[in-house]
Amino acid sequence: MRAAALTWGFTLIALCDGKVMERHFNGMVSQYAHNGDSDMAYIGKFCFQCVGECGRQHGNQRSRDDLAHTLAYEAGMVRVNAHGGYQPGQVLAIFLSEHFYDQTRSWRHVYRNSQLTCRQKLAKAIDVIELTPSPGPNASLTYEDEYAPDANVQRTEYIELSARPQFFHFAAMNCEENQLYMFIELKLFNPGSFRNRQFSFEDQGLLTLEAIMFVFSIGLACAALQSVLSLSSSKIHHPPLLIFHNALWLGALSHAIALFFYNSYGTHGHAPELALMMSEMLFLSMDLIVMILCLLIARGWRVTVTHLEKRESFMIIAAAGAYVMVYALVYCADMVTRDPADDIYPLMTGGALWLIFFRLLLGGLCAYFVMITYKLEMSPAKRQFYRRFNSAAALWFLAQPIAIILALSMDEWVRHKNATAVLYFVTHSILAVVLVVLRPARAQNYFTMTALEGELDGLVNRAGRGAAGPGSFPQASGHALFRDEDEERPAGAHWRDDAARDEPKNRYRDEDPHVEMQERYSRDDPPTPEPKDLRAPEPVTADLIGGGEGANGNGSGGYEQTSEPQRLPPARAAINDEEGML
């Protein structure tokens, strides 16, 4: 039974590689300091969490049975594999990010403290692992000697967990020779299940989060694609939906790459950093496209007007270009100057704060555009749309600042995953709302959806051949067609005939509009008379001489007016109705 438990524990560890940190040193310690502390070569950090009973003793101080139980369930573990030539004084120092009882031993106090010597800093470490074993009787003392055998070190250390999660910092030091000649590999294991042991506690849950966001973003992108294909089959042009559809697919691709990164990380303990960088770039592209779309709609594009002025288009393009340039400069500067040993959250650096400032400026520009367009819009329905759109756009521009404010109020070991979850929840909720508004069923109430040029020509040809009734403008797949402002016919003698032809067939049911409205909605007051110059002449039905039958066939003389006025053609009646109402 004991042998089975021990075998199961070591099998679990063998299947799980743990988080892998690798460094190769071949020279002075100061050349690996990365603008940091010249007394140590920083390797990385890892957050351990206590699960269950805390304060357990080191695994190497317990029996073999308890060792298997500790490995499988409750111990944080560091497996060290170092090899290279013999160099005296090489050690792996482990520091606590925040020491409970002595703050002078915390990483923040030790790192970059010029008042402490190398040996004083080494004395602040909670654990020191010798990386140079005692040389054999025939071993060489120099790394450059080609006949020198490798000095291999393989050790397993068990971390004494505390009452709450803690960040552990790992650094290679040599206070005797100030030189490092070795290759070191660290495998770090957290307590917990198989898929979580490789992750630092601050990153646990990101794999599940990315999987959920990938499924949700794919659903949004597929819904947008279905609407785009429906409009395309009907030959209807809806540019805002097309732009938003492309942004959704960029977001889905971003989550797919991030999911690949964290899945590889959870399986092998490491993953290509380029994949995570590509995921961030794609998410930034989606964010930028949505911001530009918000600025365009805020200025009334495809809602109040179909085309923006050149000055406004240039202003939007310049604002988006400035944001991209600032982001690129900040990102490059952060990659060059940022010290990986710092405990600063990435969204709280100076460059990130500059990005938030420019993002808020774009949000202010969007609100300014909405205010101008709202004053010019006369339709009550569209004015209500602008009010709701302003709230959604403001929430989109404030999503990242909200995530940072929430991150400031959280502990550092849950800050990253919780802030990321809040940012994803806010952005994808807004994306879902915008998609509902942009889908054709709702968009035709606010947006101008125009027919493609080929569809307009086909409609004109079919009307000329009699395939469609005069003025019939059919609806395809339940989506109404509209004409662009630039596609209207020029004013002239034929404008009235063209307008009558383009009038929907089922508007007046081929009858006089006034007669139909009076029959459906009776009123006590007399109907409004038509303009005098457009009123049809009243026919004379009497014999002017007085001896013959009148036009009414009763033989009576004099002037007799027919009881039924002359009926006008539907197209002419529609024009009379519109001008009479004006």
C-alpha positions, 0 to 999 in steps of 0.5 A: 500500500505504501509502495503504491502511494509512493509510486502514484505520487512520483508518477503524477510528478513525472507527468506534470513538468511544472513551470520551467525556468532556464538560464545559461550563464557564462561570465560576470554576474553584472552582465546578467543584471538587466539594469538591476542588481549587479550582485545577482542574476535574476531568473524568475518568480513564482507564486506558491499557494498553500492548500489545506494544512499550512506550515508543514515541514520540509519534505526531505525531513519526513518519511517516504510515505509522507513524502509521497503524500506531500508531493501529490497534494500539499507541497510547493516544490522546486526541482533544480538541475544545474550543470557546468564547469566547477566554479566556487561560490555559485548558489541559487538564492530564494527570496520572499516577496514579502516577509511576515516577521522581518521586512528587511528580508523581503525582496523589495528591501534586498533588491537594488539596495546599494547599502547591502553587500553581496553577502548581506543580501545572500544572508536575507534569502530564505533558502540557499541551494549550492550549485557547485558540488565539492570537486573530486580529486581529479576534477579541473578547477576551470571551466575553460579546460576542455577535459574538465568533467561537468559538475552536475547538480540535481536537487529537489527542495520543498517550499514551506508554505505560509498561511497565504500565497507568496511570491518567491524570487529566484536569483543566481549569485556568487559572492566569492568569484562574482562569476557564473559558469553554468546552465540552470533549469528550474521546475516549479510545482504548485499544490493542486490538480494536474492542470494547475500545478504548473501555473503560478497562483497569479495565473491559475484560472487563465486557461479556463477564462481564455477557453470561455472567452474563446467560445463566447467570441466565436459565437459572436463572430458566427452570429455576425457572419450569419448577418453579413451573409444574409445581407450579401445574398440580398445585395444590401450594403451595411458597412458598420456591421461589416467592420464590426464583423471583422473586429469580432473575428480578430478578437476570436483569433486573439483568444484562440492564440491565448488559449494555445499559449496557456494550454501549452504552458499547462502541459509542458510548463513553458510556451512561446512568448511570441504567441502571447505577444501576437494574442495581445496585438490582435486584441489591441487591433480589435479594440482599436477597430471598435474605438474607430467605429464608435467615433464614426457612429458618434459623428452620425455615419450611416445614421444621420449622414451617409458620408462624413466630411473630409475634415472629420474623417481626417480628425478620426484617422489622426486620433486613431493613428496617434493612439497606435503610435503612442502604444507602439512607443510605450510597448517598445520602451517597456520591453527595453527598460522594464526589469522583470524582477520588479513587482509592479503590475504591467497595467500600472507602469508609466507607459500604461498610464499614458495609454489610459490617458490617450484612451480617455482623450479618445473617449472625450472626442467620442462624447463631443461627436455624439453631442454635436450629432444629437443636436442636429438629429431631428428624429426622436427614435434616432435621438434616443439611439444616440443617448443609448449609444453614448452610454455604451461607448463611454463604458467601452472607453472606460473598460481598461481604467475600470479594470486598473482601479479594481486591480489596485484594490486587490491582492497582488496574487489575484490582481492579474487574473481578476483584472483580466476577467473584469476587462473581458467581461466588460468588453465582451458584454458591450460587443454583444450589445453592439452586435444586437443593435447592428443586426439587420432586424434592428439596424434598419430602424436607425442605420441606412442600409443601401442596395448595391449598385448591381441590385439597383440596376436589376430593379430598374431593368425588371421594372422596365420589362414589367417583371415588377410592378410600377414603382415596386421596390421589393424587400429581400429576406425581410430587410428594407432597402434604402437609397444612398444620398448620392444615388438619388436622381437629379431634380428635373422633369423626370424626377416625379415619375422616378419617385413615383416608380420607386414608391412601394407598391403596397403603400396605397394598394393602387387606390387614391390615398385620401379615399383609402384613409377616409375608409379606414379612419373616418373623421367628422371634419371635412378632408383637407382640399388639395392645392388649386393648381394640382386639383383635377378639373371637374367634368361637365355632364350637361348638354350645353344647348339643352336639348340632348342628353347629358353626360349622366344619361338622364337628359336633364339640362344645365350644369350638373357635377358628378358625385364621384371625382375623377380618380388620379393614377397612383403615382400622381396621387402619391405626389399630390399627397406629399405636396399637399401635406407639405 
